[in-house]
């Protein structure tokens, strides 16, 4: 113990001033914890601890307490309630408070908010596409075909295999020299996008070459006019790239360029047909400018429309008809020939229910169109739909419904007064006679050679059919001949002599 005469008083020196607590005879001695806190906090702030001798007749001052001696730190006992605010659990003078330690930096808060809004917007986009653009939520299945099925006009034995390809094609076109061109859907496997089969040699080759297969990205429809191959590319529903029409010179097999369609065209461009023109390249001179019609199912945006573009003028594209109920998707869900529902999307979350996706122009000036997921077939005068001065209501007044029993349909093509339709529901080809409205006759039916037929083409009196098997590719189902041990059929284009 230390005598009062030799006691050392602890004082805080700050800014050159000594501070001493007021003398109190009734104050309780400080606790050990508080004594430690005071000394630690003083050292933490950088204030030096100094000793100053006290007068001999003045007792020692410790935190305002008068005592004869200065007790050792381990002898200070807190016998009364604390006079100081209680410290929070876990607090330490050398660590920040928990609420400050857990608080994120400003950049962390910003990233969290951005991520939250990205998730909200992504969820809203999925809900929009599902509920509006794809018309989800509990739609009934497509109506079954009428029983009994009518007798086909041609026997299935009359179908010929016109071309063999490494995978199933979705588009087909035939050149004047007999070459058969095909477009391949990415869901049918990786590899070539455009291919050519030459019946004269029996050989297949990527077109125009193997190194040109990165573009087009997702071809869906082919058209040959004026010895030029036109390839409609929907750009993965415009999610990967813009939609284009690529052109190839069939004489030199050179790439002629691409027509860039306006942004958001081609959310599911599905059909390509030429506007009739009296001039023709076979008459000599410069080939006329080619206007092509396109159908946009708009699986992403939900605005099915009809478009026209001039392939010689890269930006001359305009919308012909939109917002009419005849262009929309049907109120049915589509199923494969194996009974599985068809879905599309990154994870197959959207019902596959395309709107207007088939076009055909007749010689008497009518434009026929149909939605793949609807049971009706419509037409409108071509002169009316091409009239840029006609209003939306004037065009709508000219639309006619000519058939109400259309099956799940793929492509359409006009030939000698008849409209041929690919029947994907019964693996057949149907024909519509405008002179006998509301009647669809079966041309030919074959569950193997006509598995989910897509685009149709006419050349030299033959009907060419792209056997796509797209329903099997979308559902991951292997066709029945794979299971029965029969020879596996490659991608095929078949034809029928009309």
Secondary structure as UniProt FT lines:
FT   HELIX           4..6
FT   STRAND          8..14
FT   TURN            15..16
FT   STRAND          17..19
FT   HELIX           32..44
FT   TURN            45..46
FT   STRAND          49..53
FT   TURN            56..57
FT   STRAND          60..62
FT   TURN            63..64
FT   STRAND          65..67
FT   HELIX           73..75
FT   TURN            89..90
FT   TURN            93..94
FT   HELIX           98..102
FT   HELIX           106..128
FT   HELIX           129..133
FT   STRAND          140..141
FT   HELIX           156..158
FT   STRAND          160..165
FT   STRAND          169..174
FT   TURN            176..177
FT   STRAND          180..184
FT   HELIX           186..188
FT   STRAND          194..198
FT   TURN            199..202
FT   STRAND          203..206
FT   HELIX           210..212
FT   TURN            213..214
FT   STRAND          219..225
FT   TURN            226..227
FT   STRAND          228..233
FT   HELIX           235..238
FT   STRAND          244..249
FT   TURN            250..253
FT   STRAND          254..260
FT   TURN            263..266
FT   STRAND          269..274
FT   HELIX           281..283
FT   STRAND          291..296
FT   TURN            299..301
FT   STRAND          305..310
FT   TURN            311..312
FT   TURN            314..315
FT   STRAND          317..322
FT   HELIX           325..327
FT   STRAND          332..333
FT   TURN            337..338
FT   STRAND          343..344
FT   TURN            346..347
FT   STRAND          350..351
FT   STRAND          356..361
FT   TURN            363..364
FT   STRAND          366..371
FT   TURN            372..373
FT   STRAND          377..381
FT   HELIX           382..385
FT   TURN            388..389
FT   HELIX           392..396
FT   TURN            397..398
FT   STRAND          400..403
FT   STRAND          409..415
FT   TURN            416..417
FT   STRAND          418..423
FT   TURN            424..427
FT   STRAND          428..433
FT   TURN            434..435
FT   TURN            437..438
FT   STRAND          440..445
FT   TURN            447..452
FT   STRAND          453..459
FT   TURN            460..461
FT   STRAND          462..467
FT   HELIX           470..475
FT   HELIX           480..483
FT   TURN            484..485
FT   STRAND          491..497
//
